[in-house]
């Protein structure tokens, strides 16, 4: 893949104060509650551009996209956004914790020539048309890029990591989430901890997004519920030495990439590049992480189902026994629920480590269940044209054998906002989903194991895509760190 350095626009602390307060999660992670908190966090927060508020009076000449362009131009004019003087490839370092362990993920940000989907750029999951149109409308209005497309490449020599590590203070694992300075030769351009916790109201089906195109209005529901961003440290460094940049450019020249996150942004960029006469539109701001990097963490996304007609949990479990071995974790009392859930999750992990296809199930009938696929060939007749790698994914087994064949859902109803919500792998989100089932608002929760990196590589190498929201790379890459104006 062809990459090159660029001069990013960045928030100037001399004007905005704390530049970290101007940064936001990706647009499709922001629900109404988080949006409001980000608006209040700083008058310069990038959410005003990437996920701006809509009003009932919005029209073709005054809407979230036109206002985004106004914010961008005004912030540049007043100096809140200032362009770097020197072309750079930017090192993006994220320190975080999972299950009590400290990790550090090293990535780099560069301009990359847009490629059609194929062997050089491989998407890994299905996308929705509405959010792609939304990102395209934003790019048309602003002629700029604010969020990062998260790309995976493979380099056993870890050339980029070695270069990045020259700029990053050395920290022990216990210090990874505290701002302890080491002996690096360069101070970070930005250093902040995303410490606020945001819980979107359970009454909403997810973050809503109003889209306008050719005079038509659409309203799409994103199931971005109960998302939290706590304790992730974000640091940005500029790599300016010609030798380092040349080494990274050369390293990437023969690399193919998998899109980890940002399918809608990349697809919008491709579309925009074909419509624009600006040569700069042929490039897009991408963030790259080595698939061999130990800091790359892939979590699960669970499924919460509602609005099924004539749903009966006991009958559904009985029907599952045709293809699955069912183990029940019966609840004798309310206090036993936590213990049963933990036993279920532990058993799911054990099945995962043994290369078994296991689904966790809760339907409010005083029991958790684990369903383990008896025979992987059960998928062969249902999707005969897909690869073995695709047919062996937990998420495809869930969608084809359970959601579609057993529960009668289809592609439209599986889209978020109809019968299905996507739940991040967060204990609070899982517990709240269980509570909603107990209260009668939802019907059944499917708990998933994460996709394995090897599975990701095999499916994309076959030119196939997983169902939407199959993966959850943690932590998310934030928007507003670097802005590229075409």
C-alpha positions as CSV (number, residue, x, y, z in Angstrom):
1,X,0.0,0.0,0.0
2,X,1.3,3.5,-0.9
3,X,1.5,5.8,2.1
4,X,3.0,9.3,2.6
5,X,3.5,11.9,5.3
6,X,1.2,14.9,5.6
7,X,0.8,18.2,7.5
8,X,-2.2,17.7,9.8
9,X,-4.4,20.3,11.3
10,X,-4.4,19.9,15.1
11,X,-6.1,21.7,18.0
12,X,-3.8,24.4,19.4
13,X,-3.8,24.3,23.3
14,X,-2.9,28.1,23.3
15,X,-6.4,28.7,21.9
16,X,-8.5,25.7,23.0
17,X,-6.9,25.0,26.4
18,X,-6.9,21.3,27.0
19,X,-6.7,19.8,23.5
20,X,-7.7,16.4,24.9
21,X,-11.1,17.8,25.7
22,X,-11.6,18.5,21.9
23,X,-11.3,14.8,20.9
24,X,-14.1,12.3,20.6
25,X,-14.8,8.6,20.0
26,X,-15.7,7.6,16.4
27,X,-19.1,9.0,15.2
28,X,-20.9,5.6,15.3
29,X,-20.0,5.1,18.9
30,X,-21.7,8.3,20.0
31,X,-25.2,8.1,21.4
32,X,-27.4,11.1,22.4
33,X,-26.1,11.2,26.0
34,X,-22.4,11.0,25.0
35,X,-23.1,13.6,22.3
36,X,-24.4,16.1,24.9
37,X,-21.5,15.4,27.3
38,X,-19.0,16.0,24.5
39,X,-20.8,19.2,23.5
40,X,-20.5,20.4,27.1
41,X,-16.8,19.2,27.5
42,X,-15.5,21.9,25.2
43,X,-16.9,24.4,22.7
44,X,-14.2,23.1,20.3
45,X,-15.0,19.4,20.7
46,X,-14.9,17.6,17.3
47,X,-18.3,16.1,17.9
48,X,-19.8,19.3,16.5
49,X,-18.3,18.2,13.2
50,X,-18.3,14.4,13.3
51,X,-21.7,13.9,15.0
52,X,-23.3,17.3,15.0
53,X,-26.8,17.8,16.4
54,X,-29.8,18.0,14.1
55,X,-32.8,20.3,14.5
56,X,-36.4,20.0,13.2
57,X,-35.8,23.0,11.0
58,X,-32.8,21.5,9.1
59,X,-32.9,21.8,5.4
60,X,-30.6,21.4,2.4
61,X,-28.9,24.7,3.1
62,X,-28.7,24.5,6.9
63,X,-28.0,21.1,8.5
64,X,-25.4,19.2,10.5
65,X,-23.1,19.0,7.4
66,X,-23.2,22.7,6.5
67,X,-22.7,23.6,10.2
68,X,-19.7,21.2,10.3
69,X,-18.1,23.1,7.5
70,X,-18.8,26.4,9.3
71,X,-17.2,25.1,12.5
72,X,-14.1,23.8,10.6
73,X,-13.6,27.0,8.7
74,X,-14.2,29.2,11.8
75,X,-11.8,27.1,14.0
76,X,-9.0,27.4,11.3
77,X,-9.6,31.1,10.9
78,X,-9.4,31.8,14.7
79,X,-6.4,29.5,15.1
80,X,-8.1,26.8,17.2
81,X,-7.0,24.4,14.5
82,X,-3.4,25.0,13.3
83,X,-1.6,23.1,10.5
84,X,1.7,21.5,11.4
85,X,4.7,23.1,9.6
86,X,6.5,19.9,8.8
87,X,5.2,16.8,7.0
88,X,4.9,13.9,9.4
89,X,3.8,10.3,9.9
90,X,2.1,10.4,13.3
91,X,2.6,7.8,16.0
92,X,-0.6,7.0,17.9
93,X,0.0,5.2,21.3
94,X,-2.8,3.9,23.4
95,X,-2.3,2.5,26.9
96,X,-5.2,0.6,28.4
97,X,-6.3,-2.2,30.6
98,X,-8.3,-5.4,30.0
99,X,-9.2,-7.9,32.8
100,X,-6.8,-6.2,35.1
101,X,-3.8,-6.4,32.7
102,X,-2.0,-3.4,31.2
103,X,-1.5,-3.2,27.4
104,X,-0.1,-0.7,24.9
105,X,-1.1,-0.5,21.3
106,X,1.3,1.2,18.8
107,X,-0.1,2.5,15.5
108,X,0.9,5.1,13.0
109,X,-1.2,7.5,11.0
110,X,-0.4,8.5,7.3
111,X,-2.0,9.4,4.1
112,X,-2.6,6.4,1.9
113,X,-3.7,6.0,-1.7
114,X,-7.2,4.7,-1.8
115,X,-7.5,1.3,-3.4
116,X,-10.6,-0.6,-4.6
117,X,-11.5,-3.5,-2.4
118,X,-9.4,-6.6,-3.3
119,X,-6.2,-8.2,-2.2
120,X,-4.5,-4.8,-1.3
121,X,-7.5,-3.6,0.8
122,X,-9.7,-6.2,2.3
123,X,-12.9,-5.3,4.2
124,X,-13.9,-7.9,6.8
125,X,-17.6,-7.2,7.5
126,X,-20.8,-6.0,5.9
127,X,-21.8,-2.3,6.2
128,X,-25.0,-0.3,6.2
129,X,-25.7,2.1,3.4
130,X,-27.0,5.0,5.6
131,X,-23.9,5.6,7.7
132,X,-21.8,5.5,4.5
133,X,-24.0,8.2,2.9
134,X,-23.7,10.2,6.1
135,X,-19.9,10.1,6.0
136,X,-20.0,11.0,2.3
137,X,-22.2,14.0,3.0
138,X,-19.8,15.2,5.7
139,X,-16.8,14.9,3.3
140,X,-18.7,16.7,0.5
141,X,-19.5,19.5,2.8
142,X,-16.1,19.9,4.5
143,X,-13.6,18.5,2.0
144,X,-11.8,17.2,5.1
145,X,-11.1,14.0,7.1
146,X,-11.6,13.9,10.9
147,X,-11.8,10.2,11.9
148,X,-9.3,7.4,11.3
149,X,-9.8,4.3,9.3
150,X,-8.2,1.5,11.3
151,X,-6.1,-0.8,9.1
152,X,-4.2,-4.0,9.9
153,X,-1.1,-5.1,8.1
154,X,1.4,-7.8,8.8
155,X,5.1,-7.3,9.5
156,X,7.1,-9.9,11.4
157,X,10.1,-7.5,11.6
158,X,8.0,-4.9,13.4
159,X,9.8,-2.0,11.6
160,X,7.2,0.6,12.5
161,X,7.0,-0.4,16.1
162,X,10.8,0.0,16.5
163,X,10.6,3.5,15.0
164,X,7.6,4.5,17.2
165,X,9.3,3.2,20.4
166,X,12.1,5.7,19.8
167,X,9.6,8.4,20.5
168,X,7.6,6.9,23.4
169,X,8.7,7.2,27.0
170,X,9.5,3.8,28.5
171,X,6.9,2.8,31.1
172,X,6.3,-0.3,33.2
173,X,3.0,-2.1,32.9
174,X,1.9,-0.6,36.2
175,X,2.6,2.9,34.9
176,X,0.9,2.5,31.5
177,X,-2.2,4.4,32.4
178,X,-0.6,7.2,34.4
179,X,1.2,10.2,32.9
180,X,4.7,9.3,33.9
181,X,7.4,10.8,31.7
182,X,10.4,8.7,30.7
183,X,13.5,9.4,28.6
184,X,11.9,9.9,25.2
185,X,13.6,12.4,22.9
186,X,10.3,14.0,22.0
187,X,7.4,15.2,24.1
188,X,4.0,14.1,22.8
189,X,1.9,16.4,20.6
190,X,-1.1,15.3,22.6
191,X,-1.5,13.3,25.8
192,X,-4.8,12.7,27.5
193,X,-6.8,10.0,29.2
194,X,-10.4,9.3,28.1
195,X,-11.6,9.0,31.7
196,X,-15.3,9.9,31.4
197,X,-17.9,7.2,31.6
198,X,-21.0,7.6,29.4
199,X,-24.1,5.4,29.7
200,X,-26.8,6.0,27.0
201,X,-30.3,5.8,28.2
202,X,-31.7,2.2,27.8
203,X,-35.0,3.6,26.4
204,X,-33.3,4.5,23.2
205,X,-32.7,1.8,20.6
206,X,-29.3,3.4,20.0
207,X,-27.7,6.5,18.7
208,X,-29.9,8.1,16.0
209,X,-28.6,9.7,12.9
210,X,-30.6,11.9,10.5
211,X,-29.4,11.7,6.9
212,X,-30.2,14.0,4.0
213,X,-29.7,13.1,0.4
214,X,-31.3,14.7,-2.6
215,X,-34.1,16.2,-0.6
216,X,-35.0,12.9,1.2
217,X,-34.7,12.3,4.9
218,X,-33.8,9.1,6.5
219,X,-33.6,8.2,10.2
220,X,-31.3,5.3,11.1
221,X,-30.9,3.8,14.6
222,X,-27.5,2.7,15.7
223,X,-27.4,0.3,18.7
224,X,-24.6,2.0,20.5
225,X,-25.7,1.5,24.1
226,X,-23.9,1.6,27.4
227,X,-20.6,2.4,25.9
228,X,-17.8,3.4,28.2
229,X,-14.3,4.8,27.5
230,X,-12.5,4.8,30.8
231,X,-8.8,4.8,31.5
232,X,-7.4,4.8,28.0
233,X,-4.4,7.0,27.6
234,X,-4.0,8.5,24.1
235,X,-0.6,10.0,23.0
236,X,0.3,11.4,19.6
237,X,3.9,11.9,18.4
238,X,5.3,13.3,15.1
239,X,7.8,11.2,13.1
240,X,9.6,13.7,10.9
241,X,13.1,12.1,10.3
242,X,13.4,11.3,6.6
243,X,15.1,8.0,7.3
244,X,12.2,6.9,9.6
245,X,9.6,8.0,7.1
246,X,11.4,6.4,4.2
247,X,11.7,3.1,6.1
248,X,7.9,3.1,6.9
249,X,7.0,4.0,3.4
250,X,9.2,1.2,2.0
251,X,7.9,-1.3,4.6
252,X,4.3,-0.6,3.5
253,X,4.9,-0.6,-0.2
254,X,4.2,-4.3,-0.6
255,X,1.7,-4.8,2.2
256,X,-1.9,-5.6,1.9
257,X,-4.3,-4.4,4.7
258,X,-7.5,-5.5,6.4
259,X,-10.0,-2.9,7.4
260,X,-10.4,-3.4,11.2
261,X,-12.7,-0.4,11.8
262,X,-14.0,2.4,9.6
263,X,-15.6,0.5,6.7
264,X,-18.1,3.3,6.2
265,X,-15.4,6.0,6.2
266,X,-13.2,4.1,3.7
267,X,-16.2,3.4,1.4
268,X,-17.2,7.0,1.5
269,X,-13.6,8.0,0.7
270,X,-13.6,5.8,-2.3
271,X,-16.9,7.2,-3.5
272,X,-15.8,10.8,-3.0
273,X,-12.5,10.2,-4.8
274,X,-14.4,9.2,-7.9
275,X,-16.6,12.3,-7.7
276,X,-13.9,14.9,-6.9
277,X,-11.5,16.5,-9.3
278,X,-9.1,17.2,-6.5
279,X,-6.0,15.0,-6.7
280,X,-5.8,14.9,-2.9
281,X,-9.1,13.1,-2.8
282,X,-7.2,10.0,-4.0
283,X,-5.7,9.7,-0.6
284,X,-7.2,9.2,2.9
285,X,-6.1,9.4,6.5
286,X,-5.6,5.9,7.7
287,X,-4.2,4.5,11.0
288,X,-2.1,1.3,10.7
289,X,-1.5,-1.4,13.4
290,X,0.6,-4.5,12.9
291,X,-1.5,-7.6,13.2
292,X,1.5,-9.2,14.9
293,X,1.5,-6.6,17.6
294,X,0.7,-7.9,21.1
295,X,-1.3,-4.8,21.9
296,X,-3.9,-5.6,19.3
297,X,-7.0,-6.8,21.1
298,X,-10.2,-8.1,19.6
299,X,-13.4,-8.4,21.7
300,X,-16.8,-9.7,21.0
301,X,-20.1,-8.0,20.2
302,X,-23.2,-9.6,21.6
303,X,-26.7,-9.6,20.2
304,X,-29.9,-8.5,22.0
305,X,-33.2,-9.5,20.4
306,X,-36.6,-8.0,20.8
307,X,-40.1,-7.7,19.1
308,X,-40.3,-11.4,18.1
309,X,-43.9,-12.5,17.6
310,X,-45.1,-15.6,19.5
311,X,-41.6,-16.0,21.1
312,X,-41.3,-18.9,23.6
313,X,-38.0,-19.4,25.3
314,X,-38.5,-23.1,26.2
315,X,-39.6,-24.0,22.6
316,X,-36.6,-22.2,21.2
317,X,-34.2,-24.1,23.4
318,X,-35.8,-27.3,22.5
319,X,-35.4,-26.5,18.8
320,X,-31.8,-25.6,19.2
321,X,-31.0,-29.1,20.4
322,X,-31.2,-30.3,16.8
323,X,-27.9,-28.7,16.0
324,X,-26.5,-27.8,19.4
325,X,-25.5,-29.5,22.7
326,X,-27.3,-27.5,25.3
327,X,-26.0,-27.0,28.9
328,X,-28.3,-25.3,31.4
329,X,-27.2,-23.1,34.3
330,X,-30.4,-22.9,36.4
331,X,-31.0,-19.9,38.7
332,X,-32.3,-20.9,42.1
333,X,-32.4,-17.4,43.4
334,X,-31.7,-13.8,42.3
335,X,-28.3,-13.9,44.0
336,X,-27.4,-17.0,42.0
337,X,-27.6,-15.0,38.7
338,X,-24.1,-13.6,38.9
339,X,-22.6,-17.0,39.7
340,X,-24.4,-18.6,36.9
341,X,-23.4,-15.9,34.4
342,X,-19.7,-16.3,35.5
343,X,-19.9,-20.1,35.0
344,X,-21.4,-19.6,31.6
345,X,-18.7,-17.1,30.5
346,X,-16.0,-19.4,31.8
347,X,-17.4,-22.4,30.0
348,X,-17.7,-20.3,26.8
349,X,-14.0,-19.4,27.1
350,X,-13.1,-23.0,27.5
351,X,-15.0,-24.0,24.4
352,X,-13.4,-21.2,22.5
353,X,-9.9,-22.3,23.5
354,X,-10.9,-25.9,22.3
355,X,-11.9,-24.5,18.9
356,X,-15.6,-25.2,19.5
357,X,-18.5,-23.0,18.4
358,X,-20.3,-21.9,21.5
359,X,-23.2,-19.4,22.1
360,X,-24.3,-18.0,25.5
361,X,-28.0,-17.5,25.8
362,X,-30.3,-15.8,28.3
363,X,-34.0,-15.5,27.9
364,X,-35.4,-14.6,31.3
365,X,-36.7,-18.0,32.2
366,X,-34.5,-18.4,35.3
367,X,-31.6,-20.0,33.4
368,X,-28.5,-19.3,31.3
369,X,-27.7,-21.7,28.5
370,X,-24.6,-22.5,26.5
371,X,-25.2,-24.0,23.1
372,X,-22.2,-25.8,21.5
373,X,-22.5,-26.7,17.8
374,X,-22.6,-30.5,17.4
375,X,-21.4,-30.7,13.8
376,X,-19.7,-27.9,11.8
377,X,-21.2,-29.5,8.6
378,X,-24.6,-28.2,9.7
379,X,-23.7,-25.0,7.9
380,X,-22.7,-26.6,4.6
381,X,-26.1,-26.9,3.1
382,X,-27.3,-23.5,4.3
383,X,-24.3,-21.5,2.8
384,X,-22.7,-23.9,0.4
385,X,-20.9,-21.1,-1.6
386,X,-19.0,-19.7,1.4
387,X,-15.6,-20.8,2.6
388,X,-15.0,-23.2,5.5
389,X,-13.5,-20.3,7.4
390,X,-16.7,-18.2,7.0
391,X,-19.0,-21.1,7.8
392,X,-17.0,-21.8,11.0
393,X,-17.4,-18.4,12.6
394,X,-19.6,-18.2,15.7
395,X,-21.3,-15.1,14.4
396,X,-22.3,-16.7,11.1
397,X,-23.5,-19.8,12.8
398,X,-25.6,-17.5,15.1
399,X,-27.0,-15.5,12.2
400,X,-27.8,-18.4,9.9
401,X,-28.8,-21.3,12.2
402,X,-30.4,-19.3,15.0
403,X,-31.5,-15.8,14.0
404,X,-32.6,-16.6,10.5
405,X,-33.5,-20.3,10.5
406,X,-34.9,-20.6,14.1
407,X,-36.2,-17.2,15.0
408,X,-37.3,-16.2,11.4
409,X,-35.3,-13.0,11.1
410,X,-34.1,-11.7,7.8
411,X,-31.5,-9.3,6.6
412,X,-33.7,-6.2,7.2
413,X,-34.8,-7.2,10.7
414,X,-31.2,-8.1,11.6
415,X,-30.2,-4.5,10.8
416,X,-30.0,-2.4,14.1
417,X,-33.2,-0.8,15.2
418,X,-35.5,-3.5,14.0
419,X,-35.2,-6.7,16.1
420,X,-31.6,-6.6,17.0
421,X,-29.2,-4.5,19.0
422,X,-25.5,-4.9,19.2
423,X,-24.0,-4.9,22.7
424,X,-20.3,-4.2,23.4
425,X,-18.4,-6.7,25.4
426,X,-18.7,-4.7,28.6
427,X,-19.9,-6.1,32.0
428,X,-22.3,-3.2,32.6
429,X,-23.8,-3.5,29.1
430,X,-24.3,-7.2,29.5
431,X,-25.9,-6.8,32.9
432,X,-28.3,-4.1,31.7
433,X,-29.3,-6.2,28.7
434,X,-30.1,-9.0,31.2
435,X,-32.2,-6.5,33.3
436,X,-34.1,-5.4,30.2
437,X,-35.0,-9.0,29.5
438,X,-36.1,-9.5,33.1
439,X,-38.3,-6.4,32.8
440,X,-39.9,-7.7,29.7
441,X,-38.6,-5.1,27.3
442,X,-36.3,-7.5,25.5
443,X,-36.6,-11.2,24.8
444,X,-33.3,-13.0,24.3
445,X,-29.5,-12.2,24.7
446,X,-26.9,-14.1,22.7
447,X,-23.4,-13.8,24.2
448,X,-20.5,-14.3,21.8
449,X,-16.9,-15.2,21.9
450,X,-14.6,-12.9,19.9
451,X,-13.5,-13.7,16.4
452,X,-9.9,-15.0,16.3
453,X,-7.3,-13.1,14.3
454,X,-6.5,-16.2,12.2
455,X,-10.2,-16.4,11.3
456,X,-10.2,-12.7,10.3
457,X,-7.2,-13.3,8.0
458,X,-8.7,-16.5,6.4
459,X,-12.1,-14.9,5.7
460,X,-10.7,-11.8,4.2
461,X,-8.2,-13.7,2.2
462,X,-11.1,-15.6,0.6
463,X,-12.6,-12.2,-0.3
464,X,-15.6,-12.7,2.0
465,X,-17.2,-10.4,4.6
466,X,-18.5,-11.3,8.0
467,X,-21.9,-10.2,9.2
468,X,-22.1,-6.6,10.4
469,X,-20.7,-5.9,13.9
470,X,-18.8,-9.2,14.1
471,X,-15.7,-7.7,15.7
472,X,-14.9,-5.1,18.3
473,X,-11.3,-3.9,18.3
474,X,-10.5,-2.3,21.6
475,X,-9.8,0.5,22.3
476,X,-11.4,2.6,19.6
477,X,-9.3,5.2,17.7
478,X,-10.5,8.7,18.4
479,X,-11.5,11.4,16.0
480,X,-9.9,14.9,15.9
481,X,-6.4,13.9,16.7
482,X,-5.3,14.8,13.2
483,X,-7.4,16.5,10.6
484,X,-6.6,16.4,6.9
485,X,-8.0,19.2,4.8
486,X,-8.0,18.4,1.1
